[in-house]
Amino acid sequence: MSERCLEIGLLLYPGVQLAAVYGLGDLFGVANRRVVEQNRHGLPTLRISHWQADESGRLRRVYDSQPQDAGTPQVVILPPCLDGDAEQPLAACYHDWLRHLHGTGATLASVCAGAFPLADAGLLDGRTVTTHWALAAELAARFPRVQVLPERMVIDDGDLITAGGLMAWTDLGLALVTRLLGPTIAAETARFLVVDLNRESQRHFSSFAPSFDHGDAAVLAVQHWLQGDAGAEASLASMAARAGLGERTFLRRFRAATGLKPTEYCQQLRVTKARELLEFTRQSIDQVAWQVGYRDSGAFRKVFARLVGVSPGDYRRRFGTAAR
């Protein structure tokens, strides 16, 4: 197996759908076997853990595929729920645990009703998310600062990933395998499980997956801020102020943590959001440019073509679904 591992924790909150919990474990187990069979040296092992609150309200591991290892999850998944009260608030200990892990750089993911605990914890404010179509109106009404797109199967927003209906755990699982182990392993996993990989078929170009586990809390706070609406308007001065650092210090630490200059990072975020608008809306290219923070559509087109490899118009013609 690989020398290093990435832990994916599944949260066993009340009413959780156990079929999805064990199904995700099986999916990640298959992905691990594909890594071994293909001798893909350098790829990590996916370590699977289950987390549940004990009588004292403390979250503990109740299952671990590699119990000999220490550490905390780099990814936490809130699976779907079949309970009729699935959207009811969880105990505060769950919210505190989720906020703590997110604050240290963990990626949080949900399927179906799993989006509600994330919203209750205040982690979806200013974000675009998806959930089961039957729960979308309730989620939007209870959390007006969250933009809900129930027509989407999976929305990957970097540090937060949400998936739609009850069976969308397969799409979420494959999206995580793609991110953590690469598209080849994801395709082999889907083929073995006889699972449709259609969502990935519309993403022939690599997607931006920033690092959130670098350990620099000041930079991480700015990254979380940028993932919301701030990414369209953020200036160097506002980012440095958000981090509580001088501009020169912020530039140095941001590049050390993310591997990118702040301007490059913001370009990646803006183009990622632009791709979604081009795929799923009928807004004009000028409108898309304006919405993601470019007042000069010519500059937007140049940046988009450089990062994606095709013009915004060609991208929409190849991958757009709004007019189909």
ABEGO torsion letter per residue (X at the ends): XBABBBBBBBBBBBGBBAAAAAAAAAAAAAAAAAAAAAGBBGBBBBBBBBBBBBAAGBBBBABBABAABBEBBABBBBBBBABAAAABBBBAAAAAAAAAAAAAGBBBBBBEAAAAAAAAAGAABGBBBBBBAAAAAAAAAABAABBBBAABABBBAGABBBBBBAAAAAAAAAAAAAAAAEAAAAAAAAAAAGBBAAAAAABABBBBBBBAAAGBAAAAAAAAAAABAAAAABBAAAAAAAAGBBAAAAAAAAAAAAGBBAAAAAAAAAAAAAAAAAAABABBAAAAAAAAGBABAAAAAAAAAAAAGBBAAAAAAAABAAAX
